[in-house]
């Protein structure tokens, strides 16, 4: 039975597998680095155009559209107003915010024909402020939230995993504007709840939220929404006893309080011993009773940054960058820091001229510590922090370690891998102030509004649904985002024209559901393999043997349901199954 691949019938589109664009194949692509990447290529969902840039084929486009609709509905439910910002933006906007020069090569800059600086939007805070400052000039206009679903470009140096990490991507980003911090915090909580609803509706309710670093976005409070998976690049810190969850970049933990008594300062010869472990072993003390120096160079600053920290801990560079307000790298300019004795550096007797000194919170109230003596082959014992450094200020720049005590309870911290599928930030006045955005308050005075921003990557969420919902044969799409709801497999027979029965079923089911029918003249195994790769939740199999008994087979993609159904009952049975899967 020959039909065009699409035609309107009661407002629904008929879809035939024989006409569906996109090849499906068995072999694992050599370039694929994740489960989702494998199935997106094998199933005919995406094709790579160049590194980190993909074309979406019809099945992926249908899924993406459903994800976008879920996001749109939840944003509208919290009074979001949809807009659309340009992809290409004038560099002057980013110069106003200070990010034109501050952001690295991941921001694509170019000149237009008038030789003016332009950029490709990788995020749209500046565009949002540009719009809002011309439209919201009175306190009566606040609060409000605007959002878009838009293509963005970030020249990501490490594109990987198919749609997990790309250079061009579709993203929902939202920006809220408020007249008080309290109002921002209240709305932030609404967005937080809306995000969990989005992930649940998209079929990944196991997505968790973690405290995170604000990074290049600025602001003070941020959360990332993470899918726990072994392919994740982010390390998450999770308590085994309570709901404490954090990104490694901002995670904190408790340290045991020192019970050591104070001792006299002594200078000890430690020949050829530069590592903490060597010194601790030589002096027969625990590594936790040592203090070490870590030296960094801060971008744009001439002074080296010396961090003193407990000997068993490592410096978290993200935390340190928040303190220094600059990117940091290990210090290597030894020639211009001859007053520092590298390998034997300590706070006692240190010539810190020309250096910035930071004490980590792990040292506070510690006694009888061992540290470098600022002389080659010499260490100092008996250092008491409160005695030797009574005016010291302590900040947390330490990286937590697995098994460390939770900051909220007596549980232990565990490390998990995760992929970020969304983020929210309390930006404060980071952009409104730098870009001169004001409104007239009730008292007639000009005030600076406070911002929040909220992002979700559509393609990455699509890939993460596969990571969470698949078997060895392909994706298992949740009903809410599946490319089609019902997949009819019409098996071939030499005795009768099965397509007649198959298309009759199709016409009945297509009145209520999104249906695709496999009308191809191929073996049953090929049909089933392709059906698994398409991952449609409900499958109807029309076969000669069952048809002789007036029945067809009804199967779910996850194989939890498999039964024979009388042809006259198929509409009712499919409706019940679709409803059941829709409510899961």
Buried (B, 14 or more C-beta within 10 A) or exposed (E): EEBEBEEEEEEBBBBBBEEBEBEBEEEEBEEBBBBBBBBBBBBBBBBBEEEBEBEBBBBBBBBBEBBBBBBBBBBEEBEBEEBEBEBEBBBBBBBBBBBBEEBEEEBBBEEEEEEEBBBBBBBBBBBBBBBBBEEBBEBEBBBBBBBBBBEBBBBBEEBBBBBBBBBBBBBBBBBBBBBEEEBBBEBBEBBBEBBBBBBBBBBBBEBBBBBBBBBEBBBEBBBBBBBBBEBBEBBBBBBEEEEBBBBBBBBBBBBEEBEBEEEEEEEBEBEEBEEBEEBBEBBEBEBBBBBBBBBBBBEEBEBBBBBBBBBBBBBBBBBBBBBBEBBBEEBEEEEEBEEBBBEBBBBBBBEBEEBBBBBBBBBBEBBBBBBBBBBBBBBBBBBBBEEBBEEBEBBBBBBBBEEBBBBBBEBBBBBBBBBBBBBBBBBBBBBBBBBEBBBBEEEEEEBBBBBBBBBBBBBBBBBBBBBBBBEEBBBBBBBBBBBBBBBBBBBBBEEEEBBEBBBEBBBBBBEBBBBBBBBBEBEBEEBBBBBBBBBBBBBBBBBBEBBEEEBBBBBBBBEEBEEEBEBEEBBEBBEEBBEBBEEE
